[in-house]
Amino acid sequence: MNDTLYQAAALIVPLVVAIVFHEVAHGRMARLLGDPTAAEMRRLSLNPLRHIDPIGTVVVPGMLALAHLPVFGWAKPVPVDFRRLGNPRRDMMLVAAAGPGSNLILAGIGAVLLGLLVRGFAGGESPPGLAGFVALNLVNFLTINIFLALFNLLPIPPFDGSHIVEGLLPMRLARAYGRVRQVGFALVLVVLIVLPSLIPGFAPVGKVVVPPVQWLTGYYFALAELVAGVTGS
């Protein structure tokens, strides 16, 4: 198989699963806290077709992967009606945190499965053939989930981190901060794509997100090695 296709095939499924679970986690937390909007609109399904955004889930991640840049993407946002929540300010924070939280849990599951897979091969050798392809999927699954979790915690509307910050701010500041959400997508494009291409050294993802992702990923791989019975050097 062509190496590019091989790498793409091992990237698409982990990315789609990570994004779908992220969105469903938002909806399930909202339902738990009193807002059934997502359930009413049939958005609590794990069927990817209900969540995939052609641009955010396929085109953008694919282009970033081919350019060897940090891969991120998005799905259709799960609808949440804050007016139906019991305590809107607090509950919106919990709904926002549920997405990244689900990704960190999935990364842990990926680490355990990777460790179990490697454990089945003598001496901790890299699995060959189909098992090697599965192992690559699990590695991507682990790293994508960690990146997606921390990336979404950026305090830039409409990311999850902005909802958490808004809930922590005093009401007056929260209202002003919330108004930024109206231009949130344009702000994301400017800060994360346009400015880095125009200003040498301006790399908010590389400097703010990637270092903690790498730090946290090390602990997850340590868990995989522990499960695999591999002793680190």
Backbone as CSV, one residue per row, in Angstrom:
resi,resn,N_x,N_y,N_z,CA_x,CA_y,CA_z,C_x,C_y,C_z
1,MET,0.849,-1.205,0.000,0.000,0.000,0.000,0.883,1.253,0.000
2,ASN,0.511,2.246,-0.824,1.217,3.514,-0.836,1.302,4.077,0.575
3,ASP,2.510,4.581,0.944,2.725,5.005,2.326,1.760,6.120,2.734
4,THR,1.482,7.059,1.821,0.567,8.154,2.140,-0.834,7.623,2.433
5,LEU,-1.301,6.688,1.602,-2.617,6.097,1.825,-2.642,5.295,3.113
6,TYR,-1.538,4.593,3.377,-1.437,3.788,4.596,-1.559,4.691,5.828
7,GLN,-0.813,5.801,5.814,-0.863,6.731,6.942,-2.237,7.378,7.065
8,ALA,-2.845,7.728,5.919,-4.170,8.350,5.944,-5.213,7.388,6.482
9,ALA,-5.125,6.128,6.061,-6.087,5.126,6.512,-5.996,4.903,8.009
10,ALA,-4.782,5.013,8.543,-4.587,4.819,9.980,-4.913,6.071,10.784
11,LEU,-5.218,7.158,10.088,-5.530,8.423,10.753,-7.016,8.721,10.773
12,ILE,-7.719,8.374,9.692,-9.114,8.778,9.531,-10.018,8.171,10.603
13,VAL,-9.932,6.848,10.789,-10.821,6.198,11.759,-10.592,6.712,13.182
14,PRO,-9.338,6.789,13.669,-9.135,7.337,15.016,-9.663,8.762,15.170
15,LEU,-9.468,9.580,14.126,-9.923,10.965,14.202,-11.443,11.045,14.266
16,VAL,-12.125,10.287,13.408,-13.586,10.306,13.388,-14.155,9.815,14.718
17,VAL,-13.605,8.717,15.240,-14.087,8.173,16.520,-13.881,9.192,17.638
18,ALA,-12.713,9.824,17.672,-12.416,10.808,18.720,-13.386,11.983,18.669
19,ILE,-13.655,12.479,17.463,-14.533,13.633,17.307,-15.979,13.275,17.650
20,VAL,-16.432,12.099,17.195,-17.813,11.687,17.465,-18.051,11.531,18.963
21,PHE,-17.146,10.843,19.655,-17.313,10.671,21.095,-17.251,12.011,21.821
22,HIS,-16.415,12.910,21.336,-16.313,14.252,21.923,-17.667,14.956,21.874
23,GLU,-18.299,14.937,20.714,-19.577,15.630,20.558,-20.695,14.938,21.344
24,VAL,-20.721,13.608,21.299,-21.758,12.879,22.027,-21.622,13.112,23.529
25,ALA,-20.389,13.228,24.017,-20.175,13.492,25.441,-20.793,14.824,25.849
26,HIS,-20.674,15.844,24.980,-21.330,17.125,25.260,-22.837,16.920,25.419
27,GLY,-23.423,16.217,24.453,-24.869,16.024,24.454,-25.356,15.210,25.635
28,ARG,-24.620,14.172,25.995,-25.039,13.326,27.123,-24.927,14.071,28.450
29,MET,-23.885,14.896,28.583,-23.764,15.683,29.810,-24.899,16.700,29.893
30,ALA,-25.232,17.328,28.765,-26.340,18.289,28.755,-27.644,17.603,29.140
31,ARG,-27.861,16.402,28.602,-29.084,15.674,28.936,-29.121,15.331,30.423
32,LEU,-27.982,14.928,30.969,-27.889,14.603,32.383,-28.229,15.811,33.256
33,LEU,-27.904,17.009,32.744,-28.112,18.233,33.506,-29.438,18.925,33.169
34,GLY,-30.282,18.252,32.366,-31.629,18.762,32.150,-31.977,19.226,30.759
35,ASP,-31.011,19.244,29.830,-31.299,19.703,28.472,-31.309,18.522,27.498
36,PRO,-32.480,18.102,27.030,-32.562,16.953,26.116,-32.503,17.342,24.640
37,THR,-32.079,18.577,24.325,-32.106,19.056,22.943,-31.361,18.121,21.990
38,ALA,-30.154,17.714,22.369,-29.364,16.842,21.501,-30.066,15.508,21.271
39,ALA,-30.684,14.981,22.333,-31.410,13.715,22.198,-32.611,13.891,21.275
40,GLU,-33.307,14.998,21.408,-34.474,15.263,20.570,-34.100,15.392,19.096
41,MET,-32.881,15.861,18.841,-32.418,16.038,17.463,-31.593,14.844,16.984
42,ARG,-31.635,13.748,17.760,-30.968,12.482,17.416,-29.472,12.670,17.213
43,ARG,-28.859,13.479,18.088,-27.429,13.726,17.987,-26.641,12.996,19.070
44,LEU,-27.295,12.091,19.803,-26.569,11.294,20.796,-26.137,9.956,20.202
45,SER,-26.360,9.774,18.938,-25.976,8.549,18.250,-24.469,8.529,18.009
46,LEU,-23.887,7.326,18.005,-22.469,7.170,17.666,-22.279,6.980,16.161
47,ASN,-23.352,7.101,15.398,-23.266,7.030,13.944,-22.513,8.261,13.434
48,PRO,-21.325,8.081,12.854,-20.524,9.242,12.424,-21.254,10.151,11.446
49,LEU,-22.157,9.587,10.637,-22.835,10.400,9.627,-23.681,11.502,10.244
50,ARG,-24.082,11.338,11.493,-24.879,12.374,12.161,-24.009,13.525,12.674
51,HIS,-22.701,13.333,12.664,-21.816,14.321,13.285,-20.767,14.894,12.335
52,ILE,-20.460,14.175,11.252,-19.347,14.585,10.391,-19.646,15.902,9.673
53,ASP,-18.668,16.800,9.726,-18.671,18.021,8.926,-17.647,17.789,7.814
54,PRO,-18.054,17.797,6.543,-17.118,17.459,5.457,-15.817,18.254,5.503
55,ILE,-15.917,19.540,5.839,-14.706,20.371,5.879,-13.902,20.089,7.149
56,GLY,-14.564,20.185,8.298,-13.851,20.086,9.572,-13.407,18.695,9.945
57,THR,-14.121,17.672,9.467,-13.791,16.302,9.856,-12.926,15.604,8.827
58,VAL,-12.964,16.066,7.566,-12.243,15.363,6.508,-11.185,16.253,5.844
59,VAL,-11.616,17.374,5.255,-10.715,18.181,4.436,-9.596,18.825,5.255
60,VAL,-9.952,19.563,6.317,-8.936,20.256,7.114,-7.940,19.298,7.759
61,PRO,-8.394,18.244,8.468,-7.425,17.305,9.038,-6.535,16.656,7.985
62,GLY,-7.114,16.328,6.828,-6.323,15.709,5.768,-5.237,16.632,5.250
63,MET,-5.570,17.897,5.041,-4.583,18.867,4.568,-3.489,19.092,5.601
64,LEU,-3.874,19.166,6.873,-2.882,19.355,7.927,-1.939,18.161,8.019
65,ALA,-2.517,16.954,7.873,-1.687,15.747,7.942,-0.694,15.712,6.783
66,LEU,-1.146,16.046,5.571,-0.260,16.045,4.408,0.823,17.107,4.528
67,ALA,0.513,18.202,5.236,1.494,19.272,5.438,2.375,19.026,6.657
68,HIS,2.166,17.866,7.323,2.936,17.498,8.521,2.794,18.538,9.632
69,LEU,1.580,19.059,9.758,1.255,20.000,10.825,0.387,19.282,11.855
70,PRO,0.270,19.847,13.079,-0.618,19.226,14.071,-2.023,19.052,13.503
71,VAL,-2.565,17.857,13.650,-3.859,17.538,13.061,-4.980,17.852,14.047
72,PHE,-5.929,18.662,13.613,-7.125,18.897,14.403,-8.310,18.999,13.465
73,GLY,-9.485,18.870,14.016,-10.686,18.952,13.205,-11.888,19.211,14.091
74,TRP,-13.039,19.218,13.488,-14.259,19.448,14.249,-15.430,18.750,13.567
75,ALA,-16.467,18.536,14.317,-17.697,17.955,13.784,-18.806,19.000,13.885
76,LYS,-20.001,18.632,13.445,-21.137,19.525,13.641,-21.373,19.656,15.146
77,PRO,-21.406,20.861,15.682,-21.596,21.003,17.130,-22.916,20.386,17.582
78,VAL,-22.868,19.682,18.706,-24.093,19.143,19.298,-24.890,20.302,19.888
79,PRO,-26.175,20.424,19.563,-26.967,21.549,20.068,-27.202,21.457,21.570
80,VAL,-26.969,22.563,22.246,-27.225,22.663,23.684,-28.009,23.948,23.931
81,ASP,-29.124,23.836,24.613,-29.949,25.001,24.956,-29.728,25.302,26.439
82,PHE,-28.903,26.315,26.704,-28.531,26.619,28.091,-29.742,26.978,28.946
83,ARG,-30.826,27.444,28.303,-32.027,27.834,29.063,-32.711,26.630,29.690
84,ARG,-32.422,25.431,29.207,-33.047,24.228,29.734,-32.184,23.555,30.806
85,LEU,-31.037,24.117,31.065,-30.153,23.577,32.094,-30.575,24.089,33.464
86,GLY,-30.321,23.299,34.493,-30.723,23.686,35.842,-29.984,24.906,36.353
87,ASN,-28.683,24.934,36.152,-27.832,26.056,36.554,-26.969,26.412,35.345
88,PRO,-27.461,27.288,34.460,-26.821,27.505,33.158,-25.323,27.793,33.202
89,ARG,-24.884,28.685,34.086,-23.454,29.039,34.100,-22.595,27.842,34.503
90,ARG,-22.969,27.187,35.576,-22.195,26.029,36.032,-22.326,24.874,35.053
91,ASP,-23.533,24.618,34.598,-23.784,23.447,33.766,-23.140,23.572,32.384
92,MET,-23.074,24.788,31.840,-22.405,24.967,30.558,-20.914,24.651,30.676
93,MET,-20.328,24.954,31.828,-18.933,24.593,32.060,-18.766,23.076,32.062
94,LEU,-19.703,22.378,32.715,-19.633,20.921,32.784,-19.857,20.293,31.409
95,VAL,-20.797,20.854,30.662,-21.055,20.357,29.305,-19.809,20.551,28.439
96,ALA,-19.187,21.714,28.554,-17.978,21.990,27.769,-16.847,21.048,28.148
97,ALA,-16.673,20.807,29.445,-15.566,19.960,29.915,-15.771,18.498,29.553
98,ALA,-17.017,18.089,29.319,-17.299,16.679,29.028,-16.623,16.213,27.745
99,GLY,-16.521,17.086,26.746,-15.895,16.704,25.486,-14.420,16.366,25.654
100,PRO,-13.602,17.325,26.136,-12.191,17.006,26.380,-12.003,15.860,27.371
101,GLY,-12.871,15.802,28.383,-12.766,14.715,29.353,-12.945,13.357,28.698
102,SER,-13.901,13.258,27.782,-14.125,11.983,27.083,-12.914,11.601,26.256
103,ASN,-12.241,12.597,25.663,-11.064,12.296,24.852,-9.902,11.788,25.704
104,LEU,-9.737,12.324,26.896,-8.673,11.843,27.778,-8.956,10.414,28.242
105,ILE,-10.226,10.098,28.463,-10.592,8.729,28.824,-10.329,7.782,27.649
106,LEU,-10.708,8.214,26.440,-10.465,7.394,25.251,-8.973,7.177,25.036
107,ALA,-8.162,8.195,25.307,-6.715,8.039,25.163,-6.198,6.974,26.119
108,GLY,-6.747,6.940,27.332,-6.362,5.906,28.282,-6.734,4.512,27.800
109,ILE,-7.930,4.397,27.227,-8.357,3.108,26.671,-7.437,2.698,25.521
110,GLY,-7.090,3.679,24.670,-6.176,3.400,23.570,-4.816,2.925,24.057
111,ALA,-4.318,3.539,25.149,-3.021,3.145,25.705,-3.057,1.714,26.214
112,VAL,-4.144,1.348,26.892,-4.273,-0.016,27.419,-4.346,-1.027,26.272
113,LEU,-5.149,-0.734,25.254,-5.271,-1.645,24.111,-3.950,-1.780,23.366
114,LEU,-3.225,-0.674,23.222,-1.919,-0.720,22.567,-0.956,-1.588,23.367
115,GLY,-0.982,-1.417,24.685,-0.124,-2.230,25.530,-0.450,-3.711,25.426
116,LEU,-1.729,-4.034,25.395,-2.138,-5.438,25.284,-1.717,-6.027,23.936
117,LEU,-1.811,-5.208,22.877,-1.414,-5.681,21.558,0.084,-5.968,21.514
118,VAL,0.871,-5.033,22.016,2.326,-5.209,22.015,2.731,-6.373,22.921
119,ARG,1.991,-6.552,23.996,2.303,-7.631,24.940,2.228,-9.007,24.268
120,GLY,1.411,-9.102,23.235,1.265,-10.380,22.547,2.442,-10.742,21.666
121,PHE,3.414,-9.840,21.533,4.581,-10.117,20.700,5.827,-10.176,21.575
122,ALA,6.598,-11.213,21.382,7.758,-11.467,22.243,8.736,-10.305,22.225
123,GLY,9.223,-9.980,23.419,10.255,-8.958,23.546,9.781,-7.555,23.279
124,GLY,8.442,-7.347,23.211,7.932,-5.999,22.980,8.231,-5.487,21.583
125,GLU,8.410,-6.417,20.615,8.701,-6.001,19.244,7.469,-5.342,18.616
126,SER,7.724,-4.504,17.596,6.622,-3.859,16.898,5.818,-4.912,16.146
127,PRO,4.500,-4.942,16.312,3.667,-5.945,15.624,3.768,-5.786,14.109
128,PRO,3.854,-6.889,13.373,3.950,-6.823,11.911,2.583,-6.880,11.252
129,GLY,2.551,-6.612,9.935,1.351,-6.821,9.131,0.124,-6.087,9.639
130,LEU,-0.998,-6.812,9.661,-2.268,-6.236,10.092,-2.185,-5.742,11.530
131,ALA,-1.496,-6.514,12.396,-1.343,-6.091,13.785,-0.587,-4.770,13.873
132,GLY,0.390,-4.587,12.972,1.128,-3.322,12.941,0.239,-2.159,12.533
133,PHE,-0.680,-2.426,11.595,-1.624,-1.390,11.165,-2.569,-1.019,12.309
134,VAL,-3.031,-2.033,13.040,-3.887,-1.783,14.202,-3.123,-0.988,15.254
135,ALA,-1.845,-1.345,15.459,-1.023,-0.633,16.439,-0.875,0.836,16.059
136,LEU,-0.668,1.109,14.752,-0.552,2.489,14.292,-1.856,3.242,14.525
137,ASN,-2.987,2.585,14.271,-4.291,3.199,14.558,-4.412,3.560,16.035
138,LEU,-3.954,2.658,16.909,-4.053,2.906,18.344,-3.126,4.041,18.781
139,VAL,-1.931,4.092,18.198,-1.019,5.202,18.500,-1.657,6.530,18.077
140,ASN,-2.203,6.556,16.863,-2.876,7.765,16.383,-4.091,8.098,17.243
141,PHE,-4.834,7.062,17.637,-6.016,7.255,18.479,-5.633,7.910,19.798
142,LEU,-4.546,7.429,20.381,-4.072,7.969,21.650,-3.671,9.439,21.488
143,THR,-2.821,9.717,20.511,-2.295,11.077,20.356,-3.368,12.060,19.886
144,ILE,-4.251,11.614,18.992,-5.317,12.498,18.508,-6.247,12.897,19.644
145,ASN,-6.613,11.947,20.487,-7.513,12.255,21.593,-6.887,13.242,22.575
146,ILE,-5.610,13.074,22.861,-4.943,14.009,23.771,-4.879,15.393,23.148
147,PHE,-4.494,15.445,21.874,-4.415,16.743,21.202,-5.781,17.399,21.131
148,LEU,-6.809,16.625,20.776,-8.155,17.177,20.662,-8.644,17.718,21.997
149,ALA,-8.330,17.007,23.075,-8.752,17.448,24.404,-8.118,18.786,24.762
150,LEU,-6.799,18.884,24.634,-6.099,20.105,25.054,-6.332,21.251,24.075
151,PHE,-6.431,20.937,22.793,-6.701,21.968,21.800,-8.045,22.635,22.059
152,ASN,-9.039,21.823,22.414,-10.374,22.371,22.663,-10.462,23.154,23.964
153,LEU,-9.456,23.043,24.810,-9.450,23.825,26.046,-8.872,25.225,25.853
154,LEU,-8.444,25.553,24.634,-8.009,26.924,24.364,-9.170,27.881,24.650
155,PRO,-8.904,28.993,25.322,-9.992,29.923,25.681,-10.397,30.841,24.540
156,ILE,-10.565,30.266,23.354,-10.959,31.045,22.175,-12.334,30.562,21.728
157,PRO,-13.348,31.434,21.711,-14.649,31.009,21.194,-14.502,30.508,19.759
158,PRO,-15.137,29.420,19.378,-16.162,28.677,20.125,-15.640,27.421,20.829
159,PHE,-14.341,27.336,21.093,-13.784,26.141,21.720,-14.348,25.942,23.122
160,ASP,-14.245,24.706,23.610,-14.794,24.371,24.927,-14.182,25.215,26.039
161,GLY,-12.909,25.532,25.894,-12.254,26.335,26.926,-12.903,27.686,27.116
162,SER,-13.499,28.234,26.049,-14.145,29.543,26.170,-15.388,29.462,27.049
163,HIS,-16.115,28.351,26.991,-17.300,28.188,27.843,-16.889,28.068,29.315
164,ILE,-15.770,27.403,29.548,-15.292,27.257,30.924,-14.853,28.607,31.471
165,VAL,-14.102,29.364,30.670,-13.664,30.696,31.098,-14.863,31.604,31.337
166,GLU,-15.839,31.549,30.430,-17.030,32.389,30.562,-17.775,32.092,31.858
167,GLY,-17.827,30.820,32.241,-18.512,30.452,33.471,-17.766,30.879,34.723
168,LEU,-16.448,31.061,34.606,-15.641,31.455,35.761,-15.574,32.969,35.951
169,LEU,-15.817,33.707,34.876,-15.729,35.164,34.954,-16.928,35.760,35.690
170,PRO,-16.738,36.926,36.329,-17.890,37.650,36.878,-18.897,37.928,35.770
171,MET,-20.155,38.047,36.122,-21.230,38.134,35.138,-20.988,39.222,34.091
172,ARG,-20.542,40.398,34.538,-20.368,41.513,33.605,-19.281,41.190,32.573
173,LEU,-18.164,40.657,33.038,-17.087,40.279,32.125,-17.495,39.097,31.254
174,ALA,-18.290,38.195,31.822,-18.741,37.027,31.069,-19.596,37.447,29.880
175,ARG,-20.447,38.456,30.077,-21.298,38.927,28.977,-20.433,39.512,27.857
176,ALA,-19.429,40.316,28.237,-18.545,40.918,27.240,-17.751,39.839,26.502
177,TYR,-17.258,38.865,27.252,-16.491,37.772,26.665,-17.379,36.934,25.744
178,GLY,-18.628,36.718,26.151,-19.555,35.919,25.354,-19.860,36.549,24.015
179,ARG,-19.784,37.890,23.930,-20.072,38.556,22.653,-19.018,38.241,21.601
180,VAL,-17.830,37.863,22.049,-16.769,37.501,21.104,-17.162,36.258,20.313
181,ARG,-18.073,35.445,20.880,-18.493,34.210,20.237,-19.116,34.468,18.862
182,GLN,-19.664,35.669,18.654,-20.294,35.989,17.372,-19.290,35.990,16.223
183,VAL,-18.028,36.261,16.551,-16.984,36.264,15.515,-15.964,35.171,15.813
184,GLY,-16.391,34.159,16.565,-15.464,33.142,17.035,-14.752,32.395,15.922
185,PHE,-15.490,31.937,14.913,-14.870,31.138,13.861,-13.853,31.966,13.083
186,ALA,-14.202,33.219,12.794,-13.263,34.096,12.096,-12.019,34.332,12.952
187,LEU,-12.217,34.469,14.268,-11.095,34.672,15.181,-10.167,33.465,15.174
188,VAL,-10.755,32.279,15.149,-9.954,31.050,15.102,-9.114,31.020,13.824
189,LEU,-9.724,31.336,12.698,-8.989,31.331,11.431,-7.835,32.327,11.453
190,VAL,-8.090,33.508,12.000,-7.057,34.545,12.029,-5.909,34.144,12.947
191,VAL,-6.247,33.722,14.179,-5.218,33.429,15.181,-4.444,32.161,14.862
192,LEU,-5.131,31.131,14.372,-4.483,29.828,14.212,-3.972,29.546,12.802
193,ILE,-4.478,30.261,11.800,-4.067,29.971,10.431,-3.460,31.190,9.737
194,VAL,-4.176,32.331,9.734,-3.708,33.501,8.986,-2.443,34.106,9.600
195,LEU,-2.483,34.460,10.886,-1.327,35.106,11.525,-0.072,34.228,11.504
196,PRO,-0.176,32.921,11.789,1.036,32.098,11.703,1.659,32.066,10.316
197,SER,0.815,32.212,9.273,1.356,32.211,7.908,1.981,33.556,7.542
198,LEU,1.630,34.606,8.276,2.138,35.951,7.970,3.277,36.381,8.882
199,ILE,3.279,35.891,10.108,4.262,36.330,11.105,5.201,35.174,11.457
200,PRO,6.469,35.259,11.063,7.420,34.194,11.393,7.537,34.019,12.919
201,GLY,7.456,32.794,13.365,7.595,32.509,14.793,6.303,32.582,15.568
202,PHE,5.230,33.070,14.937,3.941,33.123,15.628,3.236,31.783,15.411
203,ALA,3.272,30.951,16.427,2.712,29.602,16.303,2.015,29.222,17.604
204,PRO,0.797,29.736,17.814,0.107,29.468,19.080,-0.133,27.989,19.336
205,VAL,-0.436,27.222,18.289,-0.647,25.786,18.489,0.660,25.117,18.881
206,GLY,1.726,25.427,18.136,3.015,24.813,18.403,3.603,25.184,19.757
207,LYS,3.358,26.408,20.205,3.973,26.876,21.441,3.080,26.719,22.673
208,VAL,1.766,26.719,22.471,0.844,26.652,23.615,0.260,25.259,23.798
209,VAL,-0.115,24.614,22.707,-0.809,23.329,22.793,0.147,22.148,22.740
210,VAL,1.076,22.171,21.803,1.934,21.006,21.568,2.774,20.609,22.785
211,PRO,3.428,21.551,23.499,4.243,21.126,24.648,3.467,20.344,25.712
212,PRO,2.293,20.822,26.182,1.551,19.993,27.151,1.034,18.693,26.548
213,VAL,0.736,18.699,25.242,0.311,17.456,24.586,1.443,16.440,24.639
214,GLN,2.655,16.881,24.323,3.801,15.977,24.353,4.068,15.470,25.768
215,TRP,3.962,16.368,26.741,4.183,15.981,28.146,3.168,14.933,28.581
216,LEU,1.891,15.179,28.285,0.843,14.259,28.712,0.914,12.947,27.927
217,THR,1.261,13.041,26.653,1.369,11.833,25.838,2.411,10.879,26.400
218,GLY,3.481,11.428,26.960,4.508,10.595,27.556,3.966,9.707,28.660
219,TYR,3.052,10.231,29.468,2.457,9.445,30.550,1.541,8.357,29.997
220,TYR,0.825,8.664,28.929,-0.059,7.656,28.336,0.749,6.532,27.702
221,PHE,1.854,6.868,27.050,2.705,5.827,26.486,3.378,5.024,27.594
222,ALA,3.661,5.673,28.705,4.197,4.933,29.855,3.181,3.916,30.355
223,LEU,1.901,4.289,30.324,0.848,3.343,30.694,0.814,2.169,29.715
224,ALA,0.950,2.466,28.420,0.969,1.410,27.412,2.138,0.465,27.642
225,GLU,3.299,1.017,27.972,4.474,0.189,28.239,4.282,-0.649,29.492
226,LEU,3.627,-0.086,30.481,3.355,-0.827,31.708,2.462,-2.036,31.417
227,VAL,1.402,-1.804,30.636,0.503,-2.893,30.273,1.226,-3.925,29.420
228,ALA,2.107,-3.456,28.533,2.831,-4.361,27.635,3.922,-5.142,28.368
229,GLY,4.290,-4.661,29.558,5.371,-5.316,30.277,6.726,-4.938,29.752
230,VAL,6.794,-3.765,29.079,8.058,-3.290,28.524,8.718,-2.380,29.538
231,THR,9.978,-2.618,29.839,10.728,-1.806,30.790,11.421,-0.702,30.044
232,GLY,11.128,0.537,30.435,11.755,1.672,29.784,13.230,1.751,30.110
233,SER,14.001,2.361,29.204,15.449,2.467,29.411,15.758,3.634,30.330
